[in-house]
Amino acid sequence: MSRLERAFFARDTLVVARDLLGRHLVRVLEGERITGRIVETEAYTGFDDQASHGRHGETARNRPMFGQVGVSYVYFTYGMHWLLNVVARPEGAGYPAAVLLRAVEPLTGLDQIAARRDGRPPREWTNGPAKLTRAMDIDGGLSGVDVTAPGSPLCFEEGEPVPDEAVQTGPRVGLGSTPEPWLSMPWRFYVADNPYVSRHR
């Protein structure tokens, strides 16, 4: 299956977040492919977005958001979880932006996923952003990876795009004290009725 090239990510962040639904997230680990169909994403874009890590400018933590599109941004949160993003915005746009991968439907490498999910039922393997990184062994060592490069341990493949009638949107999750209108922006995209979407519907 064809890998998504840099041009895919060099578009409006919300367009990329929507278009990633149905595509495949691939983690290559010890020669084995662990693959999941993307069923839920969130967009974070621009200095105005009060929910974005990039709103206050570049730091050591968020540096990938300011760099080349098609690069991973993996960050640690709540003292225990890694979350995976991919940088997406028009080339030369001059602002930070990324798409958070919130949930995938497991496709391959199921034995490896099961071993990392501590006996949980399959429906709970990857139905949340911290769950999918644990299941696919993604951590901060994979931040800044070019997901479009040949041989990358992390990449995206074409999969099957999801038709508009099967896509729903809603507010982003876990934003705490983020002010309006950013708290309610419908910048979360998910596949309707997919069992691997997180519980935040």
C-alpha positions, 0 to 999 in steps of 0.5 A: 500500500502506498505511503502518504507523501509530504504533499498530503500533510502540506495542506490546511490542518483541518483538511488533513485531520479529516482526510486522515480518517481511514488511512493507516498508521504503521509502526515498524518494530523489530521487522514487524508491521503493526498497523491501525486504521485511523478512526479519530483525530484532532486538529491544533493549529496557529498561534490563536488556537488557545488549546495548541501547544504552539500558542506561546511560541517555540520550545524544546518540547513543541519544536516539531510543530514549527518544523517541516510538515510530515514529521511526528510530534510525540509528547508526554502528558499527565506524567504517564502518557505519550501522545502522537501527532503529525505536523500538518499545514501549508508549506511556508505558513509560518505557524505551528500546527499538528494533528493528534491521532486519537484512535485507530482500529487494529489491523496487523501485529495483533499479538504485539498489541495484545501483549502491550495491553495487559489482557484488555479486550480488543475494543480497548486496545487502541480507543484513545490517544494514550492507548494507541501509543502504548499498543504500538510502542510509540514514545518520545524517541519517535518525536521528530521522525519524518513519516514520509521517509523511506525506511521510517519506523513510523509512517502513514499509508493510503488505506481507504478514505472515509466518505463524508456521510460516515464522518462526525465532528465534535469538540476536542477532548481534555482541554481543561480551562481552555477559553471559548470559542476554542473549547468548543471548536468542532475540530475532532473528527471521527468515524461514526459508529466505529467501536474503536473511537474513544468514549468521547462522542 
